[in-house]
Amino acid sequence: MDELVSLIPDSAPEPVRSGEISMGHARALINVDKIDQQLYIFDEIKTKGLSVRQTEHLVRNLYREKEAKQHTGPTLPEGYKKVEDRLASHFSTRVKLRHSKNGSGQITFDYYSPEELNKLLDQMNVRID
């Protein structure tokens, strides 16, 4: 069990131990290689009460999307992928980084509720009056 727990996002081990998600959910999560996707799936499990089968289906769909994108567009250089993963881990949400050859780019943060948006804004020290 400790081996599985150590492979899922930092926010997930306690819920596995406390029974908030099952070991079946954890097994589905360890098959996801990107931290932002793990965090997204973990959030979906918690907020929507996904079953293990639904979680496995979500993981399969993410990889189908990933395979389709690999055939259509350029991949992000490894260094930028690490930045993307670190941002996703830090902000606990899905982050997409786009980088062009001329050095410009975009960072996109996903949020799934007004509360999550407010949490992101707080983490960025952005105040809306």
C-alpha positions in Angstrom: 0.0 0.0 0.0 2.8 2.5 0.8 4.2 2.0 -2.7 0.9 3.0 -4.2 0.4 5.9 -1.8 3.8 7.4 -2.6 3.0 7.5 -6.3 -0.2 9.6 -6.2 -0.4 13.4 -5.7 0.8 14.9 -2.3 -2.8 15.8 -1.5 -4.1 12.2 -2.0 -2.3 9.9 0.5 -4.3 10.9 3.5 -7.6 10.4 1.7 -6.5 6.9 0.7 -5.5 6.1 4.2 -8.8 7.6 5.6 -10.9 5.8 3.1 -12.0 8.9 1.2 -10.9 7.2 -2.0 -10.2 3.5 -2.4 -7.1 1.6 -3.4 -8.9 1.0 -6.7 -9.0 4.7 -7.3 -5.3 5.0 -6.3 -4.4 2.3 -8.8 -6.1 4.2 -11.5 -4.3 7.4 -10.5 -0.8 5.9 -10.6 -1.3 5.1 -14.2 -1.5 8.8 -15.0 2.0 10.2 -15.6 1.4 14.0 -15.3 0.8 15.6 -11.9 -1.8 18.1 -13.2 -3.9 15.2 -14.7 -3.6 13.3 -11.4 -4.8 16.3 -9.5 -7.7 16.8 -11.9 -8.8 13.2 -11.6 -8.4 13.2 -7.9 -10.7 16.3 -7.7 -13.2 14.7 -10.0 -13.3 11.6 -7.8 -14.0 13.7 -4.7 -16.4 16.2 -6.2 -18.4 13.9 -8.3 -18.1 10.7 -6.3 -16.7 8.7 -9.2 -16.6 4.9 -8.8 -13.4 3.1 -9.6 -14.8 2.1 -13.0 -15.7 5.7 -13.8 -12.3 6.8 -12.7 -10.6 4.2 -15.0 -12.8 5.4 -17.9 -11.8 9.0 -17.2 -8.1 7.9 -17.3 -8.6 6.1 -20.5 -10.3 9.1 -22.1 -7.5 11.4 -21.0 -5.0 9.1 -22.7 -7.1 9.0 -25.9 -7.1 12.8 -25.9 -3.3 12.8 -25.3 -2.7 10.4 -28.2 -4.9 12.5 -30.5 -3.0 15.7 -29.6 0.3 14.0 -30.2 -0.6 13.4 -33.8 -1.8 16.9 -34.4 0.5 19.4 -32.7 4.1 20.1 -31.6 5.2 18.8 -28.2 6.4 21.1 -25.4 10.1 20.9 -24.8 11.0 18.9 -21.7 12.1 21.9 -19.6 8.7 23.6 -20.2 6.9 20.4 -19.3 8.7 20.5 -15.9 7.5 24.1 -15.4 4.0 23.1 -16.4 4.1 20.2 -13.9 5.5 22.3 -11.1 2.8 25.0 -11.6 0.1 22.3 -11.6 1.5 20.9 -8.4 1.9 24.3 -6.7 -1.6 25.5 -7.6 -3.3 22.0 -7.4 -5.0 22.4 -10.7 -4.5 21.6 -14.4 -2.0 24.0 -16.0 -1.3 24.3 -19.8 1.9 26.0 -21.0 2.3 27.0 -24.6 5.6 28.2 -25.9 6.4 29.5 -29.4 9.7 29.5 -31.2 10.0 33.3 -30.8 10.1 33.0 -27.0 6.5 34.2 -26.2 3.9 32.0 -24.8 0.8 31.5 -22.6 0.0 29.9 -19.3 -3.6 28.6 -18.8 -4.9 27.7 -15.3 -8.1 25.5 -15.1 -10.6 26.0 -12.3 -13.8 24.1 -11.8 -15.8 26.4 -9.5 -15.8 30.0 -8.3 -14.3 28.8 -5.0 -11.3 27.3 -6.9 -10.9 30.6 -8.9 -10.8 32.5 -5.6 -8.2 30.0 -4.2 -6.0 30.5 -7.3 -6.3 34.3 -7.0 -5.4 34.1 -3.4 -2.3 32.0 -4.2 -1.3 34.6 -6.7 -1.9 37.4 -4.3 -4.5 39.0 -6.7 -7.1 41.0 -4.9 -10.4 41.9 -6.6 -12.2 44.7 -4.9 
